[in-house]
């Protein structure tokens, strides 16, 4: 029952309800369009690296292969989860308030592990085409994670350094009372 009276139009229209039902929120406060596409690229490169590694039938040094498998699978699954949470309204229901710290820290950690596992797998593989391709996609995924961290730091700074900044006008020690309370109501 919407009326033409402008006083009641803002409360009776459903445009605000339609905005609140929107589940895909890119760009948002936690994820802009550039980083969204970088994260999609990270997911795809991690998936390709994991898939190529799974196609390897025999290994000369299985430890390096298994480490690369673990890192590429972890990177794919958790980056996909992080992308899903940050690109939708689900991040509001999880109960985490430090999304910038989590995003930057996770991305930097996965980048380091992906780079280490790619170097290890490149040094200790059987030189088959599947292994070389998996290593190549491992390095590409590492580069995508590095670009993501660089774009994050360039646009938002280091989240760990800005979190606990105290205002300069807040005293660090309590101010003593100027008037003492009377013990029994006497002077």
Buried (B, 14 or more C-beta within 10 A) or exposed (E): EEEEEEEEEEEEEEEEEEEEEEEEBBEBEBBBEEBBEBBBBBBBBBBBBBBBBEEBEEBEBEEBBBBBBBBBBBBBBBBBEBBEBBBBBEBEEEEEEEBBBBBBBBBBBBBBBBBBBBBBBBEBBBEBEBBBBBBBBBBBBBBBBBBBBEBBEEEBEEBEEEEEEEEEEEEEEEEEEEEEEEEEEEE
